[in-house]
Structures are given as C-alpha cells and as structure tokens.
Amino acid sequence: MNLRGIASALTLTAIAVSLTLTTVIFAPLPLMLLRRNGGRTSFVVGSVLASAALIWFATPMVVGAFLGAVILTFVLTESESQNLGYTSSVFVTLLVLVGFIAIALGYAIQHYGFDPVVFARNQLTLALTQLSLPTGVTIDKEALIKQLPSALVILIVFSIWVNSILVPKMEKLFGWEPICLDHTFMSVEFRSWKLPDSFVWLALLSAGGTFLGFQPEWAQWVCANLFNIVVMLYFFQGLAVVVDYFAVKRVSALWRMVAYIFIFSQLFLMVAFLGFADLWIGFRNRTKSDKSAVV
C-alpha cells in the first residue's frame, strides 16, 4: 500500500509530534515510514507544516527535538537510498545531527542566555530526587554532567538503530512497500554488522584513560566519554552476534523476546563483551560452519 495525499502525510507527522512530546527516541519512526512510502515531497510538506505549528504553540525545546527527528530521518533515508552503507549512513547522520545541536545550543546561548550546564544540573537534580537510593549510596552529579556528551551520542545512535529495526517490521505489518527509496537496508546488514578490527585500539586507549586516570583531568573525561560510546558500539556488535545466532538456529519469536528482555535489562555489559570478543573468535563464522545450524 502506498501512502498518498496530504492527509496521510499529516497523520504520520502528527504521530511523530506526539512521540516527540512523549518518547522522543521513537519520533523518527513515523517520519521514516512517511519518507520511505510517501516520498520526499510528502515528507517535506508534513515536516514543514508540523514544524510551523510547533513553533507557534510549543516550547523551543520541543521544536528543537522535532527538528532533530526530521533531520535524522532525512539524512539517514537519503543515505540509505544512495546505498551508502549502514555504518557510513549512521556516521553521516550523527555528524549532521550533532552539528545541528551545536548550532541550536549556540543560538539559545546567544539570544536567550541559555546555560546548558545549569540546565543539565537542574534536570539531573530533579531526576535524582525521585530516586530512592540505598543508605550510604551517593551519585556524583558533576561526574554525570561531564559525561553528557557521550550520553547524547548514545541516545542518537540508539534512536537510529531501534527505528531502523522497527520501520521494516511496521511496513510488513501494514503491507507497505518502501517504493520511494532506491535502496533499503536489509536484515542481513544488521546481522553481519561489526566494527573495524583497528577499533580495538581506541577501545583500549579509552579504557586506560578512564580507569588509569590520565592527566590533565579533561583528558580523563574525554576518555570516559569515548569509553561509554565504545561500550555501546560493542554492545551492538554483540547484539548482532546474538540475532544472527537466533536467525541461523531459527529460534522462536517467544524465546527471542525473552532473551531480548534479559539482554536489555540485565546483560548489557555481557553482550558488549561478547561483541569485543567477536574480534578474535568470529562467532558468526563459527555458527555458519556449525553442521547443526539450519541456514
């Protein structure tokens, strides 16, 4: 089924606006559906109309979040259509979005006197007051604030990843075909994804700088932010190993769901280590050579 007409564009865009107000991570999902199935014109018209409405009725932060979702969707889908490759597409999208955030922050600081550090400290204090910590347990707020750059990058990359996974499933559910893109990412691209072998040196450097205490202090915090991003990337590689194993062994959807719940809630670091070890062990090659596997 093709999305046709402005009504369909407005409906998906309205859903994107609603998700921006609630769970901003998933805001790009309906926008991706619109771009892939409705075309570039429908995507631009819907995004412009929704942005205009938000500028009139919503706060600048909501407007910025929605524009970020629009930019993420546009750059990622255009890169996907040009067959740029998944890793390169994500990297280009991340660079463009970080640039947009930097420009938006600079504008807010210059014209509205916005202080991102004070804002982050206030929001973090508010969040911590709602937590019930065990007696004697304290959280270093300043340490968390210094790691906000990596938290932002992780949030963007996770949003790209989860929506890239969900969008073809939603299209299959609705019976839609992404006819408005010349190329789309296939499931096998996610299952076979891995970091370059040389990336291990950055992982070791960031780990050493984080836990061995580089001087000056700012260098240690740079390493800490890099380490957080490295752990996330190796988690995605480990997750690709797990997903590939499930696909090769034809594990049922129920057991996959149970496994994913445990992975995201309890086994994050273990899966990240699995991705790190994949450099030397090559789990997916071993799975494919296993005679008990059903390909």
C-alpha beads as a LAMMPS data file, in Angstrom:
LAMMPS data file: protein, C-alpha beads

295 atoms
294 bonds

1 atom types
1 bond types

-500.0 500.0 xlo xhi
-500.0 500.0 ylo yhi
-500.0 500.0 zlo zhi

Masses

1 110.0

Atoms # bond

1 1 1 0.000 0.000 0.000
2 1 1 1.314 3.438 -0.973
3 1 1 0.837 6.488 1.169
4 1 1 -0.879 9.095 -0.964
5 1 1 -2.077 12.579 -0.292
6 1 1 -1.520 15.186 2.304
7 1 1 -3.892 13.511 4.775
8 1 1 -1.604 10.512 5.145
9 1 1 1.427 12.768 5.460
10 1 1 -0.239 14.828 8.185
11 1 1 -1.344 11.720 10.068
12 1 1 2.144 10.247 10.272
13 1 1 3.634 13.636 11.057
14 1 1 1.103 14.141 13.853
15 1 1 2.150 10.791 15.321
16 1 1 5.775 11.955 15.136
17 1 1 4.851 15.146 17.010
18 1 1 3.070 13.109 19.683
19 1 1 6.111 10.861 20.087
20 1 1 8.341 13.938 20.347
21 1 1 6.275 15.066 23.320
22 1 1 6.439 11.631 24.989
23 1 1 9.260 9.329 23.871
24 1 1 11.451 11.356 21.545
25 1 1 13.605 8.317 20.699
26 1 1 10.783 6.877 18.574
27 1 1 9.782 10.153 16.887
28 1 1 11.725 9.317 13.683
29 1 1 9.745 6.084 13.147
30 1 1 6.580 7.580 11.572
31 1 1 8.752 10.069 9.686
32 1 1 10.757 7.174 8.213
33 1 1 7.525 5.468 7.183
34 1 1 6.411 8.691 5.519
35 1 1 9.681 9.201 3.633
36 1 1 10.049 5.560 2.543
37 1 1 6.442 5.067 1.444
38 1 1 5.119 8.547 0.698
39 1 1 8.129 10.116 -0.956
40 1 1 10.312 13.155 -0.420
41 1 1 7.579 15.708 -1.197
42 1 1 5.099 14.299 1.329
43 1 1 7.863 14.117 3.932
44 1 1 8.915 17.740 3.409
45 1 1 5.342 19.083 3.376
46 1 1 4.381 17.211 6.535
47 1 1 7.572 18.202 8.348
48 1 1 7.282 21.888 7.414
49 1 1 3.632 22.129 8.475
50 1 1 4.273 20.341 11.763
51 1 1 7.347 22.481 12.478
52 1 1 5.373 25.667 11.829
53 1 1 2.625 24.531 14.198
54 1 1 5.150 23.654 16.901
55 1 1 6.957 26.987 16.552
56 1 1 3.616 28.693 17.180
57 1 1 2.332 26.552 20.043
58 1 1 5.227 24.611 21.636
59 1 1 8.367 25.447 23.576
60 1 1 11.715 25.926 21.791
61 1 1 12.992 22.642 23.265
62 1 1 10.101 20.674 21.743
63 1 1 10.632 22.409 18.412
64 1 1 14.331 21.533 18.531
65 1 1 13.592 17.895 19.386
66 1 1 11.162 17.559 16.481
67 1 1 13.539 19.231 14.037
68 1 1 16.233 16.846 15.242
69 1 1 13.959 13.891 14.422
70 1 1 13.256 15.378 10.985
71 1 1 16.949 15.902 10.234
72 1 1 17.816 12.407 11.475
73 1 1 15.169 10.875 9.240
74 1 1 16.058 12.923 6.175
75 1 1 19.821 12.329 6.298
76 1 1 19.507 8.626 7.157
77 1 1 16.934 7.819 4.473
78 1 1 18.765 9.818 1.812
79 1 1 21.995 7.989 2.682
80 1 1 20.103 4.684 2.638
81 1 1 18.603 5.445 -0.770
82 1 1 22.073 6.225 -2.129
83 1 1 23.327 2.818 -0.869
84 1 1 25.968 4.495 1.261
85 1 1 26.189 1.532 3.631
86 1 1 24.671 1.285 7.094
87 1 1 27.745 2.272 9.118
88 1 1 28.538 5.219 6.848
89 1 1 24.890 6.316 6.841
90 1 1 24.723 6.301 10.624
91 1 1 28.023 8.178 10.879
92 1 1 26.929 10.888 8.433
93 1 1 23.572 11.209 10.215
94 1 1 25.302 11.511 13.573
95 1 1 27.669 14.216 12.313
96 1 1 24.850 16.276 10.792
97 1 1 22.662 15.943 13.880
98 1 1 25.483 16.843 16.291
99 1 1 26.199 19.879 14.112
100 1 1 22.531 20.896 14.284
101 1 1 22.536 20.526 18.082
102 1 1 25.699 22.620 18.374
103 1 1 24.168 25.385 16.229
104 1 1 20.891 25.273 18.189
105 1 1 22.730 25.456 21.513
106 1 1 24.853 28.352 20.303
107 1 1 21.733 30.223 19.177
108 1 1 19.973 29.590 22.510
109 1 1 23.020 30.703 24.487
110 1 1 23.495 33.887 22.468
111 1 1 19.877 35.004 22.150
112 1 1 18.204 33.575 25.267
113 1 1 21.058 33.344 27.774
114 1 1 20.581 29.584 27.966
115 1 1 23.162 27.807 30.151
116 1 1 23.298 24.103 29.184
117 1 1 25.377 23.146 32.242
118 1 1 22.983 24.786 34.700
119 1 1 20.014 23.284 32.839
120 1 1 21.569 19.804 32.928
121 1 1 22.411 20.165 36.617
122 1 1 18.852 21.211 37.469
123 1 1 17.295 18.391 35.440
124 1 1 19.661 15.850 36.969
125 1 1 18.917 17.087 40.479
126 1 1 15.185 16.814 39.780
127 1 1 15.600 13.267 38.470
128 1 1 17.708 12.163 41.434
129 1 1 15.169 13.485 43.944
130 1 1 12.688 10.988 42.508
131 1 1 15.021 8.041 43.052
132 1 1 15.144 6.001 46.256
133 1 1 18.802 5.204 46.778
134 1 1 20.065 2.741 49.424
135 1 1 21.509 4.255 52.578
136 1 1 25.053 5.473 52.055
137 1 1 24.839 5.427 48.272
138 1 1 25.556 8.748 46.592
139 1 1 25.752 9.826 42.958
140 1 1 28.357 12.275 41.731
141 1 1 26.246 14.702 39.721
142 1 1 29.226 16.583 38.344
143 1 1 30.712 13.335 37.001
144 1 1 27.445 12.550 35.239
145 1 1 27.243 16.041 33.751
146 1 1 30.755 15.677 32.314
147 1 1 29.605 12.509 30.548
148 1 1 26.536 14.091 28.958
149 1 1 28.218 14.400 25.515
150 1 1 28.552 10.619 25.272
151 1 1 25.026 10.189 26.635
152 1 1 23.734 12.399 23.811
153 1 1 25.649 10.442 21.166
154 1 1 24.402 7.142 22.626
155 1 1 20.820 8.438 22.580
156 1 1 21.094 9.448 18.916
157 1 1 22.744 6.206 17.808
158 1 1 20.230 4.111 19.747
159 1 1 17.359 6.051 18.159
160 1 1 18.814 5.431 14.698
161 1 1 19.310 1.742 15.406
162 1 1 15.950 0.963 17.005
163 1 1 13.951 2.842 14.361
164 1 1 15.961 1.216 11.553
165 1 1 14.956 -2.145 13.014
166 1 1 11.305 -1.239 13.582
167 1 1 10.479 0.507 10.312
168 1 1 10.574 -2.590 8.028
169 1 1 8.550 -4.527 10.604
170 1 1 5.905 -1.790 10.634
171 1 1 5.837 -1.792 6.829
172 1 1 5.356 -5.547 6.821
173 1 1 2.565 -5.194 9.380
174 1 1 0.720 -2.597 7.262
175 1 1 1.523 -4.259 3.929
176 1 1 3.502 -1.282 2.659
177 1 1 6.483 -1.328 0.303
178 1 1 9.266 1.301 0.565
179 1 1 8.983 2.156 -3.123
180 1 1 10.211 5.736 -2.647
181 1 1 13.793 4.701 -1.838
182 1 1 16.194 3.336 -4.431
183 1 1 17.811 1.102 -1.802
184 1 1 16.831 -0.063 1.677
185 1 1 18.849 -1.744 4.394
186 1 1 18.305 -5.491 4.619
187 1 1 18.155 -7.639 7.746
188 1 1 21.401 -9.349 6.824
189 1 1 23.207 -5.995 7.003
190 1 1 22.273 -5.659 10.681
191 1 1 23.119 -9.281 11.465
192 1 1 26.573 -9.072 9.854
193 1 1 27.490 -5.654 11.252
194 1 1 30.832 -5.371 13.027
195 1 1 33.333 -2.694 13.959
196 1 1 36.667 -2.433 12.127
197 1 1 39.370 -4.570 13.753
198 1 1 41.528 -1.495 14.357
199 1 1 38.759 -0.026 16.532
200 1 1 40.074 -2.182 19.382
201 1 1 42.955 0.270 19.879
202 1 1 40.539 3.118 20.519
203 1 1 38.685 0.862 22.954
204 1 1 41.875 0.060 24.872
205 1 1 43.014 3.692 24.882
206 1 1 39.683 4.972 26.179
207 1 1 39.530 2.254 28.852
208 1 1 43.057 3.064 30.004
209 1 1 42.371 6.789 30.117
210 1 1 39.153 6.252 32.060
211 1 1 40.386 3.849 34.727
212 1 1 44.079 4.728 34.986
213 1 1 43.494 8.444 35.437
214 1 1 45.042 10.395 32.566
215 1 1 46.285 13.917 33.257
216 1 1 45.179 16.634 32.743
217 1 1 41.724 15.955 34.130
218 1 1 39.923 16.982 30.947
219 1 1 41.745 14.184 29.088
220 1 1 40.325 11.650 31.533
221 1 1 36.791 12.894 30.907
222 1 1 37.323 12.794 27.145
223 1 1 38.413 9.169 27.535
224 1 1 35.416 8.449 29.767
225 1 1 33.020 9.762 27.111
226 1 1 34.814 7.771 24.418
227 1 1 34.677 4.657 26.584
228 1 1 30.911 4.980 27.021
229 1 1 30.453 5.201 23.245
230 1 1 32.847 2.290 22.645
231 1 1 30.891 0.077 25.070
232 1 1 27.654 0.935 23.270
233 1 1 29.129 0.110 19.850
234 1 1 30.486 -3.226 21.044
235 1 1 27.072 -3.917 22.569
236 1 1 25.508 -3.506 19.125
237 1 1 28.116 -5.848 17.654
238 1 1 27.409 -8.399 20.372
239 1 1 23.676 -7.997 19.758
240 1 1 24.263 -8.648 16.051
241 1 1 26.018 -11.883 17.045
242 1 1 23.040 -12.914 19.168
243 1 1 20.483 -12.012 16.476
244 1 1 22.467 -13.889 13.830
245 1 1 22.587 -16.962 16.081
246 1 1 18.822 -16.795 16.614
247 1 1 18.233 -16.480 12.864
248 1 1 20.555 -19.349 11.932
249 1 1 19.128 -21.640 14.620
250 1 1 15.560 -20.490 13.883
251 1 1 14.774 -19.652 17.484
252 1 1 11.085 -18.960 18.028
253 1 1 9.805 -15.394 18.438
254 1 1 8.753 -16.091 22.043
255 1 1 12.230 -17.164 23.169
256 1 1 13.785 -14.294 21.261
257 1 1 11.563 -11.849 23.118
258 1 1 12.514 -13.373 26.464
259 1 1 16.202 -13.189 25.542
260 1 1 15.965 -9.548 24.416
261 1 1 14.262 -8.566 27.666
262 1 1 17.130 -10.089 29.652
263 1 1 19.746 -8.582 27.331
264 1 1 18.477 -5.010 27.643
265 1 1 17.644 -5.218 31.338
266 1 1 20.399 -7.399 32.828
267 1 1 23.028 -8.483 30.303
268 1 1 24.116 -5.242 28.625
269 1 1 27.790 -5.458 29.648
270 1 1 27.988 -9.177 28.934
271 1 1 26.692 -8.653 25.387
272 1 1 29.141 -5.752 24.941
273 1 1 31.984 -8.082 25.981
274 1 1 30.629 -10.648 23.514
275 1 1 30.963 -8.044 20.764
276 1 1 34.500 -7.228 21.900
277 1 1 35.490 -10.910 21.894
278 1 1 33.973 -11.357 18.424
279 1 1 37.090 -9.669 17.029
280 1 1 39.176 -12.745 17.835
281 1 1 36.618 -15.553 17.962
282 1 1 34.383 -14.699 14.992
283 1 1 31.180 -16.150 16.448
284 1 1 29.109 -15.719 13.283
285 1 1 31.588 -17.611 11.128
286 1 1 31.586 -20.439 13.647
287 1 1 27.793 -20.504 13.724
288 1 1 27.575 -20.754 9.941
289 1 1 30.092 -23.597 9.886
290 1 1 28.154 -25.486 12.565
291 1 1 26.589 -28.517 10.860
292 1 1 23.666 -28.427 13.291
293 1 1 22.695 -24.960 12.085
294 1 1 19.850 -24.597 9.672
295 1 1 20.664 -21.983 7.061

Bonds

1 1 1 2
2 1 2 3
3 1 3 4
4 1 4 5
5 1 5 6
6 1 6 7
7 1 7 8
8 1 8 9
9 1 9 10
10 1 10 11
11 1 11 12
12 1 12 13
13 1 13 14
14 1 14 15
15 1 15 16
16 1 16 17
17 1 17 18
18 1 18 19
19 1 19 20
20 1 20 21
21 1 21 22
22 1 22 23
23 1 23 24
24 1 24 25
25 1 25 26
26 1 26 27
27 1 27 28
28 1 28 29
29 1 29 30
30 1 30 31
31 1 31 32
32 1 32 33
33 1 33 34
34 1 34 35
35 1 35 36
36 1 36 37
37 1 37 38
38 1 38 39
39 1 39 40
40 1 40 41
41 1 41 42
42 1 42 43
43 1 43 44
44 1 44 45
45 1 45 46
46 1 46 47
47 1 47 48
48 1 48 49
49 1 49 50
50 1 50 51
51 1 51 52
52 1 52 53
53 1 53 54
54 1 54 55
55 1 55 56
56 1 56 57
57 1 57 58
58 1 58 59
59 1 59 60
60 1 60 61
61 1 61 62
62 1 62 63
63 1 63 64
64 1 64 65
65 1 65 66
66 1 66 67
67 1 67 68
68 1 68 69
69 1 69 70
70 1 70 71
71 1 71 72
72 1 72 73
73 1 73 74
74 1 74 75
75 1 75 76
76 1 76 77
77 1 77 78
78 1 78 79
79 1 79 80
80 1 80 81
81 1 81 82
82 1 82 83
83 1 83 84
84 1 84 85
85 1 85 86
86 1 86 87
87 1 87 88
88 1 88 89
89 1 89 90
90 1 90 91
91 1 91 92
92 1 92 93
93 1 93 94
94 1 94 95
95 1 95 96
96 1 96 97
97 1 97 98
98 1 98 99
99 1 99 100
100 1 100 101
101 1 101 102
102 1 102 103
103 1 103 104
104 1 104 105
105 1 105 106
106 1 106 107
107 1 107 108
108 1 108 109
109 1 109 110
110 1 110 111
111 1 111 112
112 1 112 113
113 1 113 114
114 1 114 115
115 1 115 116
116 1 116 117
117 1 117 118
118 1 118 119
119 1 119 120
120 1 120 121
121 1 121 122
122 1 122 123
123 1 123 124
124 1 124 125
125 1 125 126
126 1 126 127
127 1 127 128
128 1 128 129
129 1 129 130
130 1 130 131
131 1 131 132
132 1 132 133
133 1 133 134
134 1 134 135
135 1 135 136
136 1 136 137
137 1 137 138
138 1 138 139
139 1 139 140
140 1 140 141
141 1 141 142
142 1 142 143
143 1 143 144
144 1 144 145
145 1 145 146
146 1 146 147
147 1 147 148
148 1 148 149
149 1 149 150
150 1 150 151
151 1 151 152
152 1 152 153
153 1 153 154
154 1 154 155
155 1 155 156
156 1 156 157
157 1 157 158
158 1 158 159
159 1 159 160
160 1 160 161
161 1 161 162
162 1 162 163
163 1 163 164
164 1 164 165
165 1 165 166
166 1 166 167
167 1 167 168
168 1 168 169
169 1 169 170
170 1 170 171
171 1 171 172
172 1 172 173
173 1 173 174
174 1 174 175
175 1 175 176
176 1 176 177
177 1 177 178
178 1 178 179
179 1 179 180
180 1 180 181
181 1 181 182
182 1 182 183
183 1 183 184
184 1 184 185
185 1 185 186
186 1 186 187
187 1 187 188
188 1 188 189
189 1 189 190
190 1 190 191
191 1 191 192
192 1 192 193
193 1 193 194
194 1 194 195
195 1 195 196
196 1 196 197
197 1 197 198
198 1 198 199
199 1 199 200
200 1 200 201
201 1 201 202
202 1 202 203
203 1 203 204
204 1 204 205
205 1 205 206
206 1 206 207
207 1 207 208
208 1 208 209
209 1 209 210
210 1 210 211
211 1 211 212
212 1 212 213
213 1 213 214
214 1 214 215
215 1 215 216
216 1 216 217
217 1 217 218
218 1 218 219
219 1 219 220
220 1 220 221
221 1 221 222
222 1 222 223
223 1 223 224
224 1 224 225
225 1 225 226
226 1 226 227
227 1 227 228
228 1 228 229
229 1 229 230
230 1 230 231
231 1 231 232
232 1 232 233
233 1 233 234
234 1 234 235
235 1 235 236
236 1 236 237
237 1 237 238
238 1 238 239
239 1 239 240
240 1 240 241
241 1 241 242
242 1 242 243
243 1 243 244
244 1 244 245
245 1 245 246
246 1 246 247
247 1 247 248
248 1 248 249
249 1 249 250
250 1 250 251
251 1 251 252
252 1 252 253
253 1 253 254
254 1 254 255
255 1 255 256
256 1 256 257
257 1 257 258
258 1 258 259
259 1 259 260
260 1 260 261
261 1 261 262
262 1 262 263
263 1 263 264
264 1 264 265
265 1 265 266
266 1 266 267
267 1 267 268
268 1 268 269
269 1 269 270
270 1 270 271
271 1 271 272
272 1 272 273
273 1 273 274
274 1 274 275
275 1 275 276
276 1 276 277
277 1 277 278
278 1 278 279
279 1 279 280
280 1 280 281
281 1 281 282
282 1 282 283
283 1 283 284
284 1 284 285
285 1 285 286
286 1 286 287
287 1 287 288
288 1 288 289
289 1 289 290
290 1 290 291
291 1 291 292
292 1 292 293
293 1 293 294
294 1 294 295
